[in-house]
Amino acid sequence: MRSKGGPRPDTVSDTVETEPSYTWRALVDQLVTQHATLTRVAELLAESRGFRDDVASIERALRRLRARHAEPGGLWGARLLARFGLPDEPARRARWMGTYHSRFTDLPVDVCESLLRLWDAGPVRESRARVWIELGYCAAWLRRSELDRAERALLGAHALLVNAHPAAEVEWALGDAFVASLREAPARSHRSLSRAKSALDANKAAIEPDEHACLLARWTDQRAFALNQSRAPEREREAEALYAALSERDAPAFARCRRENGLAYARMRAGDRAAAIAHAERAARAAGDAGALRLRAMALLMLVKIKGPLDGADELARAAMIARELGDAQLAARVERQRR
């Protein structure tokens, strides 16, 4: 993978792709390392099936599976995953790629797509972790403003939510609510936001604290956006209260940035320009703490919104540069809206 600072391909088709990132060979070899021998892996698999198949036959099947590389694993691939699951490292990588508030979304869009394709193969594709790959595709295509493709990825992810980590349901619901808002379908957006909040509340113990804080900040952002769209003062005050209720201390930088950016908008709408600028500047610092380029661009654009395109010309130019370097059409569209 190319580094952020080096040359970047102009199109996805120019991106060099090599071997899939996790194969059946890798999975079988990892299990052999963990359990000492291939025979022992076959014994454990036979035991899980009530010894309906003899160990020698299973061992031969695992040798054939190992040679399948990244192709469909068939019956024995499914049985192996059912018994042992996907190891932690590839499962974590898939989740990282499917989480909107991870650093993955700070990679150029074409690089994100290439990495998703590399991991969308072999045991990852046939495991429960595939839900994160579909969610990653959704985020990438939203960044390209390809709404139809993003919706197809959401449909694929929805079919995989059964037995997925609770955070995946929240991620899906937030993605669906966002797409619905772009489709100007407020009832659907409201339903999905309600589903996200219910899942967050019901699974607080199962979702890691920092993850929960980031997901809650994203829910707050989307709910507040809907409230602010009304332009009704009481709704705008409700939106500001949602942001203010987010934790200011000991929260991850992503969540702090979303909080401060939301409060900046609220103070701007209330006519308190000085406070609005102070909040937006804090949002930009929090984005810098997170090393999050897209978040930083959004904070810079909030400063432009408060100051106006002339006084905020420097911030506008920096946000435009970030959008251009990331190949992010969605972010570039936000920049263009602020130029007007």
ROMAR-715142 format. One record per residue (C-alpha): x negated, y, z negated. Coordinates in pm, whole numbers, plus 32768, in hexadecimal, padded with zeros to 4 digits. Each point is the difference from the previous one (the first is absolute). Layout:
REM ROMAR-715142
XYZ...
//
This chain:
REM ROMAR-715142
8000800080007F7F815980567FC580F47EE880D681377FDD7EDC80E0804F7F8C7F4E813A808A7FE8815E81687F8F801380B17F54812280F380DE80BF81087EF18022805B7EBF7F517F9F7F3781337E9D80887FE67FDB7F807E9D7F1A7ED57FEE80A97ED77F5C7F467EC47FA780607ED77F2B813B7FF77F2A7FAE80687E9F80807ECB7F4A80247EAA809F80717EA17FA57E927FA07FF57FC2810E7EFC81297F8E7F307FA27E8F80077E93804E7FB7806580DD7EDB80D77EEB7F6F7EE57F0680297F1880EC7F45810380297EEF80507E8C7FD97EAA7F6C8054805F7F22812880F67FEB811F80737EB47F73806180A47EBA80C9810B80BD80B07EE680BB80477F4C7EB7809F81377F6880D080338137806D7E937FFD805A80197E9080DB8133804380C17F3080FD802D7ED27F227EF67F3D80C180E97FD7812A7EC8801E80DA7EB97F4E7FBB7ED380D07FA37F307F93812E8111806F80F2801B81517F547E88802C800A80027FC38178811E80F980257F3B81067F407ED27FCA80E280E0803E812F809881307F557EA680887FBB7FB87FF58177813D80C380517F4F813E7F9F810B8112801F81077F3F80C1814B7F9A7F5D7FBE7F0D7EE5812A7F20804180887F117EFD7EC17FD07F3A7FB181728001815480427F647FCC7EE97F017EA780817FA4808581607FC581297F797F3C7F177F427F177EDD80F27FDA807D814E80807F228107809E7EC380537F3A7FF3814B7F4A7F0B80B480E580C27FE7814A814780377F457F7581407F667F7E8076815081527FCC80A480AA80BF7EE67F07811D8020804F801F8172817680007FC1800381047EEB80418160807E7F4F80AC7EDD7EC07F3380297EC7808480A980547F27812D80E3811280867ED580EC80047F5E7F368113803A806C816981447F69807D7F5D7F3181127F137F667F0181257FAD7F1D80B17F4E811D7EC87F3C805B7FCB7F8E7E9A816C7F9A7FDC7FE77F2A81397EC27F5C7F7F80AE7F9C7EBD814C7FA580A57F8E7E9F80527FC37EA97F6C805F7FC87E93804581717FB8810A800C810E80A77EC87F757FEB80627E9280D180E37F257EF5810B8031807E803A8161810880EC7F727EE680F77FC07F7F7FDF8164815A805A8085801281297F127EA8806C807880767FF68169812E80D17F9E7F2581107F667F11800081298117802380FE80A781107F357EB780BC800C80107FDD817B816B807A7FF7806E7EB6809E81427FDB7F3F808F7ED180B67EC67F327FC37FF9806E7E9581677F897FD37FAE7EAE80987EE37FDA7F0680F080587EE780EE7EF180777EE07F0880017F9B80677EA181667FEA7F7E80157E9480677ECA7FB97F2C806880AE7EBD807F7EBF7F5F7F017F9B7EF67F1F8127805E7F6080DC7EF780FE80FD7F767F29811D808580437F828161817580377FD57FC381637F897F11803D812181007F7980F7811F80CE7F6E7F32814180077F9D7FBB816881677FBA80648078813D7F527EFC80CE80B7805A7F6B81538171803A7FB57FB8816F7FB57F54801F8151812D7F5880A080DE80FE7F4D80B77EE87F4D8025808E7E9F80E27EE97F7C7F027EF7805F7EE580D17F7180BC802A7EB880427E897FE77E947FAA80387F8881057F0780F27F727F007F787EA680457E9A807D7FD4805280A57EB380B97ECD7F807ED97F22805C7F0E80F27F5880CC80097EC0803D7E887FF57E967F9F80437F3981017F3B7F4F7EEF7F3E7FAA7F3B813B7F71812480C67EAB80857F99801881547F4E7F4080C8810680C17F5581178147804B7F517F9E816E7FD47FB18025817381407F53806C80CC80D77F117F5B813B8088805B7F96816181677FB67F9A800E81577F597F7A80A6813B81067F5F80DE811F803A7F0E7F97816A7FCE7FEB80338178816B7F948024806780EA7EE77F3E81248090809F7FCF81558149807F7F727F6681557FB580EF80107ED87F5280A57ED2807F7EFB7F097F7E7EE680E07EB080AC80237FE780207E86804F7E8C7FE47EE87FB380F67F0A80D67F3C80617F4B7EBF7FB77EB180A37EA0807280587FC980997EA780647EB67F5D7EDF7F4B80A87ED57FC57F1F7EFB811380167EFC7F537F287F5B7EB0803A80B47FD7814E7F467F9081397F90811A80E480FE7FA1810D812280297F0D7F7381477F787FE080898160816A7FAA80558074809F7EBB7F40814480368064801D816E816D7FD57FA37FEA81057EEF7F5280EB80F581297FE980EA80F580337EE27F4C81377F837FEB8089816381787FD78028803280AF7EB27F328129807C7EDD7FC37F127EE7801881017EDE80047F0880757EC47F4E80487F58814E7E9C803F80797F707F867EB580C27EB980197F9D7FCD816D7E92803C7FAF80177EFF7EE7809E7F0F80F97EDA803480EE7F097FBD7EE480B77EC37F9B7FF97F8981697E8A804080027FDE7F377EBD80B47EDF80AD7F2B8022813A814A800F80BC7FE680C18146816F7FF18062806A80747EA87F06811B8012808C806A814F815F80057F6E7F8C80D87EDD7F5580EC80F48140801480CA80C080587EC57F1081237FCE8046806C816681777FEA7FBF7FD980E17ED07F0880F88094807A800181677F397F9581387F31814080097F8B800C7E957FE87E8480017F427FE8814A7ED17F597F6180D37EF77F5180C57FC681427EC27FC980C87F7C7F097F0081467F3C7FFC80017FF8817C7E9E7F78800180617EE77F0F812D7FA280D77F287FFE81387EEB7F2D7F6580FB7F007F8180BF7FF18149813880397F2E8122807C80D880E9801F7ED67F0A80DE7F467FB680C6813D817580468026800580907EA07EDE80E0805D80B7807D81348137804E7F367F2E80DF7F1E7F6F80BB812C815880888058
//
